[in-house]
C-alpha cells in the first residue's frame, strides 16, 4: 500500500494535489539558498580559503568531513518542517540562519579559522532544514505527473547554482575585503530564498494531537519504507549508479591526462556547473509514463559511457575534456531522475512529507561515500584509470536488478490468469 492509497483510507492525511499549486520553475530559486551554502562550504570554496589563512591540509580535510556530517543526519531534525508552522516559514527561518552563519563565519575566518568552521557547521544544520522544507513543499504543491519536471528545475539549481554561486563568492573573497564579500555572500543566499513567500501553500487539513501526529508519522514511514512497492526504489537509491562519486575525483586525475590547472578550474567549476544544470533540465523530459525505477536505472547506466571512455582511451587532454563534459551532463540528467524517484516514493505529503523526503535523500547520499572509498582503493591497486573504470562498472549495477524486478512483476501479473485457466 502506498501513502497515496493510505490517504484514501485516512481522512486526516493531506492529499496529493490534483493539479499544480505552483509553477515548477519557481523551485529553481527556492532551492538556490541551499545550493549556494552547500556548494561554498563543502565543495571547494571554504577549503581553499581555509588553506589561504594558514590551516594545514590535514586539518582542512577534517573540517570538510565535519561539515559533511549534517547532510547524512539531517533526517533527525527534518520533522520540524512538518510541525507548528507552514513549511515556507521554516524555509525562510533556515535561509536566514544559513546566511547569518555564512556571513559571521566568513568574517571570523581571518581571526579564528577553527571557530569559523564551527559556525559553518551550525549553518549546515540550517541549510539541511531548507532541503527538508522545499522537499515537503514539492510534495504538497506539485501534482505527481509534474514532479520530475519540478525535480529538473530543483536539481539544475542544486548543481548549477551550487557551482556558479560559490564561484562568485570565492572570486569576491580573493578581491574584496572580508566585510564586503561576506555581506554579498549572505545576500546571495537570502535574496532567492524570498521567492518562497510567493507560494500559496495549502492549509493542512487537520491538526491532530501530538501523539496522534507521531502515530500517523510512524504509519506513513512504514507505508513508504516497508512495502514491496517501494522496496526496489530504496534499493536503487542505495545502489551506486546514480552516486556521481567521480565528480569529486576527476580533478585529482587531471594531471595524468596532461590537463592544466586553468582547464580544471573551468571544467570542474562554473563550466561544469552549467553542464550539469543542462543535464538536469534534460532529465525533466523523461516521459511521465515511464516507471521512475526503470528511468533511474537507465539514467544511471548512461554514466558508464563517458566513464569507460576515460578509463580506456589514451590519457590525453582532449580525452579528459570530452569524457568530463559528457559525464557531467549525464550525471546532471541522472540527478533529476533520482529526485523524481524520491518524490515518487514519498507520494502524498501526509504528516511527514519533509521527513520522508529527507530520509530518502539521505539514502541517495550513501553511495557517494562508499563509491569514493571503493574507487580510491581501486586506484591504489591499479592506477588512476581505475577511478573511471570502477565508476563505469558500478553504473551498470541497477540493470540486472531491474531485469529481475520486471520478471518478478510479470510472473505475479500472469499468475491469476494461470489459476483461472487451470482445469478444476
C-alpha positions as CSV (number, residue, x, y, z in Angstrom):
1,X,0.0,0.0,0.0
2,X,1.4,3.5,-0.9
3,X,1.0,6.6,1.1
4,X,-1.3,7.9,-1.6
5,X,-3.6,4.9,-1.1
6,X,-3.5,5.5,2.7
7,X,-4.8,9.0,2.1
8,X,-8.0,7.4,0.7
9,X,-8.4,5.4,3.9
10,X,-7.4,8.0,6.4
11,X,-9.1,11.5,6.1
12,X,-6.6,13.0,8.5
13,X,-3.8,12.7,6.0
14,X,-3.2,15.5,3.5
15,X,-4.0,14.6,-0.1
16,X,-1.7,15.0,-3.1
17,X,-2.8,17.9,-5.2
18,X,-4.8,17.1,-8.3
19,X,-3.1,20.0,-10.1
20,X,0.0,22.1,-9.6
21,X,-0.4,24.8,-6.9
22,X,2.9,26.4,-8.1
23,X,4.8,26.6,-11.3
24,X,7.7,24.0,-11.4
25,X,10.3,26.6,-12.4
26,X,9.8,28.6,-9.2
27,X,11.7,25.9,-7.4
28,X,14.9,26.9,-9.3
29,X,15.0,29.9,-7.0
30,X,13.6,28.3,-3.9
31,X,16.4,25.7,-3.9
32,X,19.2,28.2,-4.6
33,X,19.9,29.2,-0.9
34,X,20.6,25.6,-0.1
35,X,22.7,25.1,-3.3
36,X,24.9,28.2,-2.7
37,X,25.5,27.5,1.0
38,X,26.2,23.8,0.4
39,X,28.4,24.5,-2.6
40,X,30.6,27.1,-0.8
41,X,31.1,25.2,2.4
42,X,31.6,21.6,1.2
43,X,32.6,21.8,-2.5
44,X,35.8,23.8,-2.5
45,X,35.4,27.5,-1.7
46,X,35.7,27.2,2.1
47,X,38.5,24.7,1.9
48,X,40.5,27.0,-0.4
49,X,40.1,29.9,1.9
50,X,41.0,27.8,5.0
51,X,44.3,26.9,3.3
52,X,44.8,30.6,2.4
53,X,44.6,31.6,6.1
54,X,47.2,29.0,7.1
55,X,45.2,25.9,8.2
56,X,47.2,22.7,7.5
57,X,45.9,20.5,4.7
58,X,45.1,17.6,7.1
59,X,43.0,19.9,9.3
60,X,41.2,21.3,6.2
61,X,40.3,17.7,5.3
62,X,38.9,17.2,8.8
63,X,37.0,20.4,8.6
64,X,35.3,19.4,5.3
65,X,34.5,16.0,6.8
66,X,32.9,17.7,9.8
67,X,30.8,19.9,7.5
68,X,29.5,16.9,5.7
69,X,28.0,15.3,8.8
70,X,24.7,17.2,8.8
71,X,23.9,16.1,5.2
72,X,23.9,12.5,6.4
73,X,22.0,13.1,9.7
74,X,19.5,15.8,8.9
75,X,16.6,13.5,9.0
76,X,16.9,13.8,12.8
77,X,15.7,17.4,12.7
78,X,13.8,17.4,9.4
79,X,10.4,16.6,11.2
80,X,10.5,20.3,12.3
81,X,9.4,21.3,8.8
82,X,6.2,19.2,9.2
83,X,5.2,20.9,12.5
84,X,3.8,24.1,14.0
85,X,4.0,26.5,11.1
86,X,3.9,26.4,7.3
87,X,6.9,24.9,5.5
88,X,7.6,28.2,3.7
89,X,8.2,29.9,7.0
90,X,10.6,27.1,8.0
91,X,12.3,27.6,4.7
92,X,12.8,31.3,5.4
93,X,14.0,30.7,9.0
94,X,16.5,28.2,7.8
95,X,17.6,30.5,4.9
96,X,18.3,33.4,7.3
97,X,20.1,31.0,9.7
98,X,22.4,29.8,6.9
99,X,23.1,33.3,5.6
100,X,23.9,34.6,9.1
101,X,26.3,31.7,9.7
102,X,27.9,32.2,6.3
103,X,28.5,35.9,7.0
104,X,29.8,35.6,10.5
105,X,31.9,32.6,9.7
106,X,33.5,34.4,6.7
107,X,34.4,37.4,8.9
108,X,35.8,35.1,11.6
109,X,37.8,33.1,9.1
110,X,40.7,35.5,9.2
111,X,40.9,35.6,13.0
112,X,40.0,32.1,14.2
113,X,39.6,29.5,11.5
114,X,38.5,26.8,13.8
115,X,35.7,28.9,15.2
116,X,34.7,29.8,11.6
117,X,34.4,26.1,10.8
118,X,32.0,25.5,13.7
119,X,29.9,28.5,12.5
120,X,29.8,26.9,9.0
121,X,28.8,23.7,10.7
122,X,26.0,25.4,12.6
123,X,24.9,26.9,9.2
124,X,24.8,23.5,7.7
125,X,22.2,22.4,10.2
126,X,20.0,25.3,9.0
127,X,20.9,24.5,5.4
128,X,19.7,20.9,5.5
129,X,16.4,22.2,7.0
130,X,16.0,24.2,3.8
131,X,16.2,20.9,1.9
132,X,13.6,19.3,4.1
133,X,11.2,22.3,3.7
134,X,11.4,22.5,-0.1
135,X,11.0,18.7,-0.4
136,X,7.8,18.9,1.7
137,X,6.6,21.9,-0.4
138,X,7.1,20.0,-3.7
139,X,5.1,17.0,-2.2
140,X,2.3,19.3,-1.0
141,X,2.1,21.6,-4.1
142,X,3.1,19.6,-7.2
143,X,0.9,17.0,-8.8
144,X,2.6,13.6,-9.3
145,X,2.8,13.9,-13.1
146,X,4.8,17.2,-12.8
147,X,7.3,16.1,-10.1
148,X,10.0,15.0,-12.5
149,X,9.8,18.4,-14.3
150,X,10.0,20.2,-10.9
151,X,12.9,18.0,-9.9
152,X,14.7,19.1,-13.1
153,X,14.5,22.8,-12.1
154,X,15.4,21.9,-8.5
155,X,18.5,19.9,-9.4
156,X,19.6,22.5,-12.0
157,X,19.6,25.0,-9.1
158,X,21.3,22.5,-6.8
159,X,24.2,21.5,-9.2
160,X,24.4,24.6,-11.5
161,X,23.7,27.2,-8.9
162,X,25.8,25.2,-6.4
163,X,28.8,25.7,-8.7
164,X,28.2,29.3,-10.0
165,X,27.2,30.9,-6.8
166,X,30.1,29.7,-4.7
167,X,32.4,30.5,-7.6
168,X,31.2,34.1,-7.5
169,X,31.7,34.2,-3.7
170,X,35.3,32.8,-4.0
171,X,36.1,35.4,-6.6
172,X,34.9,38.2,-4.4
173,X,36.8,36.7,-1.4
174,X,40.0,36.9,-3.4
175,X,39.5,40.5,-4.5
176,X,37.4,42.3,-1.8
177,X,37.8,42.9,1.9
178,X,36.1,40.5,4.2
179,X,33.1,42.7,5.4
180,X,32.2,43.4,1.8
181,X,32.3,39.9,0.3
182,X,30.8,38.3,3.4
183,X,27.8,40.7,3.1
184,X,27.3,39.9,-0.6
185,X,27.6,36.1,0.2
186,X,24.8,36.4,2.7
187,X,22.6,38.4,0.2
188,X,23.2,35.7,-2.5
189,X,21.7,33.2,-0.1
190,X,18.8,35.3,1.2
191,X,17.5,37.0,-2.0
192,X,16.5,33.9,-4.0
193,X,15.0,32.4,-0.8
194,X,12.5,35.3,-0.6
195,X,10.7,33.8,-3.6
196,X,9.3,31.1,-1.3
197,X,6.9,33.8,0.1
198,X,5.2,33.8,-3.3
199,X,4.0,30.3,-2.8
200,X,0.4,29.8,-1.6
201,X,1.0,26.8,0.5
202,X,-2.2,24.8,1.1
203,X,-3.5,24.7,4.7
204,X,-3.0,21.4,6.4
205,X,-6.3,19.7,6.7
206,X,-6.1,18.7,10.3
207,X,-4.1,19.5,13.4
208,X,-4.1,16.2,15.4
209,X,-2.8,15.9,18.9
210,X,1.0,15.4,19.4
211,X,0.5,11.6,20.0
212,X,-1.8,11.2,17.0
213,X,0.6,13.1,14.8
214,X,3.5,10.8,15.6
215,X,1.3,7.7,15.2
216,X,0.5,9.0,11.7
217,X,4.2,9.6,11.0
218,X,5.0,6.1,12.0
219,X,2.3,4.7,9.8
220,X,3.5,6.8,6.8
221,X,7.1,5.7,7.4
222,X,6.0,2.0,7.3
223,X,4.0,2.6,4.1
224,X,6.9,4.4,2.5
225,X,9.8,2.2,3.5
226,X,8.4,-1.2,4.3
227,X,6.2,-2.1,1.4
228,X,7.1,-4.3,-1.7
229,X,6.0,-1.4,-4.0
230,X,8.8,0.9,-2.6
231,X,11.4,-1.7,-1.6
232,X,13.1,-1.7,-5.0
233,X,13.1,2.1,-5.1
234,X,15.0,2.2,-1.8
235,X,17.5,-0.4,-3.0
236,X,18.1,1.6,-6.2
237,X,18.8,4.8,-4.1
238,X,21.4,2.9,-2.1
239,X,23.0,1.4,-5.2
240,X,26.0,3.1,-6.9
241,X,24.8,4.1,-10.5
242,X,23.5,7.5,-9.6
243,X,26.1,8.5,-7.0
244,X,28.3,10.6,-9.2
245,X,31.3,10.0,-7.0
246,X,33.6,10.6,-9.9
247,X,32.7,14.3,-9.9
248,X,35.0,14.9,-6.9
249,X,37.7,12.7,-8.2
250,X,38.1,14.0,-11.7
251,X,40.3,17.0,-10.7
252,X,42.6,14.6,-8.9
253,X,43.5,12.8,-12.1
254,X,43.6,15.8,-14.4
255,X,47.4,16.0,-14.4
256,X,47.5,12.3,-15.5
257,X,45.8,13.4,-18.7
258,X,48.0,16.4,-19.2
259,X,45.3,19.0,-18.3
260,X,46.3,22.4,-16.9
261,X,45.1,23.9,-13.7
262,X,43.2,26.6,-15.6
263,X,41.2,24.0,-17.6
264,X,40.4,22.1,-14.4
265,X,39.1,25.3,-12.8
266,X,36.8,25.9,-15.7
267,X,35.5,22.4,-16.5
268,X,35.1,21.4,-12.8
269,X,33.9,24.8,-11.7
270,X,31.5,27.2,-13.4
271,X,31.6,25.4,-16.8
272,X,30.9,22.1,-15.1
273,X,28.1,23.6,-13.1
274,X,26.4,24.8,-16.3
275,X,26.8,21.4,-18.0
276,X,25.2,19.6,-15.0
277,X,22.4,22.2,-15.0
278,X,21.7,21.5,-18.7
279,X,21.7,17.8,-17.9
280,X,19.3,18.3,-15.1
281,X,16.9,20.2,-17.3
282,X,17.2,17.5,-20.0
283,X,16.2,15.0,-17.3
284,X,12.8,16.8,-17.0
285,X,11.9,15.5,-20.4
286,X,11.8,11.8,-19.3
287,X,8.3,10.5,-20.2
288,X,6.0,10.6,-17.2
289,X,4.5,7.3,-18.1
290,X,7.9,5.5,-17.8
291,X,8.2,3.9,-14.3
292,X,10.6,6.0,-12.2
293,X,12.6,3.0,-11.1
294,X,13.2,1.9,-14.7
295,X,14.0,5.5,-15.7
296,X,16.6,5.8,-12.8
297,X,18.3,2.5,-13.8
298,X,18.6,3.6,-17.4
299,X,19.8,7.1,-16.5
300,X,22.5,5.6,-14.2
301,X,23.7,3.4,-17.0
302,X,24.3,6.4,-19.2
303,X,27.2,7.4,-16.9
304,X,29.0,4.2,-17.9
305,X,29.7,5.6,-21.4
306,X,31.9,8.6,-20.6
307,X,33.5,6.7,-17.6
308,X,34.5,3.8,-19.9
309,X,35.9,6.3,-22.4
310,X,38.0,8.0,-19.7
311,X,39.2,4.6,-18.5
312,X,40.3,3.1,-21.8
313,X,41.0,5.9,-24.2
314,X,44.6,7.3,-24.4
315,X,45.2,9.7,-21.4
316,X,45.3,13.0,-23.3
317,X,43.9,16.5,-22.8
318,X,41.1,16.0,-25.3
319,X,40.1,12.7,-23.9
320,X,39.8,14.2,-20.4
321,X,37.8,17.2,-21.6
322,X,35.4,15.2,-23.8
323,X,34.8,12.5,-21.2
324,X,34.3,15.0,-18.4
325,X,31.9,17.2,-20.4
326,X,29.7,14.2,-21.3
327,X,29.9,12.7,-17.7
328,X,28.9,16.0,-16.1
329,X,25.9,16.2,-18.4
330,X,24.8,12.6,-17.8
331,X,25.2,12.9,-14.0
332,X,23.0,16.0,-14.1
333,X,20.4,14.1,-16.1
334,X,20.7,11.2,-13.5
335,X,20.3,13.5,-10.5
336,X,16.9,14.8,-11.9
337,X,15.6,11.3,-12.4
338,X,16.9,10.4,-8.9
339,X,14.9,13.2,-7.3
340,X,11.9,12.1,-9.4
341,X,12.2,8.6,-7.9
342,X,12.5,10.0,-4.4
343,X,9.3,12.1,-4.9
344,X,7.5,9.1,-6.4
345,X,8.3,7.0,-3.3
346,X,7.3,9.9,-1.0
347,X,3.9,10.1,-2.6
348,X,1.3,12.2,-0.8
349,X,2.8,14.7,1.7
350,X,0.8,13.5,4.7
351,X,2.0,14.4,8.2
352,X,5.7,13.7,7.4
353,X,6.4,14.7,3.8
354,X,9.5,16.6,4.7
355,X,10.8,13.8,7.0
356,X,10.3,11.1,4.4
357,X,11.8,13.2,1.7
358,X,14.9,13.8,3.9
359,X,15.3,10.1,4.8
360,X,15.2,9.1,1.1
361,X,17.6,11.9,0.0
362,X,19.9,10.8,2.8
363,X,19.8,7.3,1.3
364,X,20.8,8.7,-2.1
365,X,23.9,10.3,-0.5
366,X,25.2,7.0,0.9
367,X,26.6,5.6,-2.4
368,X,28.7,8.8,-2.8
369,X,30.7,7.9,0.4
370,X,31.2,4.2,-0.3
371,X,31.9,4.7,-4.0
372,X,34.5,7.4,-3.3
373,X,36.2,4.9,-0.9
374,X,36.0,2.0,-3.4
375,X,37.3,4.0,-6.3
376,X,40.1,5.2,-4.1
377,X,41.1,1.6,-3.2
378,X,40.9,0.6,-6.9
379,X,43.2,3.4,-7.9
380,X,45.6,2.4,-5.1
381,X,46.0,-1.0,-6.6
382,X,45.6,-0.4,-10.4
383,X,46.4,3.3,-11.0
384,X,44.5,6.4,-12.0
385,X,42.4,4.7,-14.7
386,X,40.7,2.6,-12.0
387,X,38.8,5.7,-10.9
388,X,36.6,5.9,-14.1
389,X,36.8,2.1,-14.7
390,X,35.2,1.4,-11.3
391,X,32.6,4.2,-11.9
392,X,31.7,2.7,-15.3
393,X,31.2,-0.9,-14.0
394,X,29.2,0.3,-11.0
395,X,27.0,2.4,-13.3
396,X,25.5,-0.7,-14.8
397,X,24.6,-2.3,-11.4
398,X,20.9,-1.4,-11.5
399,X,20.2,-3.1,-14.8
400,X,20.2,-6.7,-13.5
401,X,18.1,-5.5,-10.5
402,X,15.5,-4.0,-12.9
403,X,15.5,-7.1,-15.1
404,X,14.8,-9.4,-12.1
405,X,12.1,-7.0,-10.9
406,X,10.4,-6.9,-14.3
407,X,10.5,-10.7,-14.5
408,X,9.0,-10.9,-10.9
409,X,6.3,-8.4,-11.7
410,X,5.4,-10.2,-15.0
411,X,5.2,-13.5,-13.1
412,X,2.9,-12.1,-10.5
413,X,0.6,-10.5,-13.0
414,X,0.4,-13.7,-15.0
415,X,-0.3,-15.9,-12.0
416,X,-4.0,-15.1,-11.6
417,X,-4.7,-15.8,-15.3
418,X,-2.9,-19.1,-14.9
419,X,-5.1,-20.1,-12.0
420,X,-8.3,-19.1,-13.8
421,X,-7.4,-21.2,-16.8
422,X,-6.4,-24.2,-14.9
423,X,-8.8,-27.2,-15.1
424,X,-10.7,-28.0,-11.9
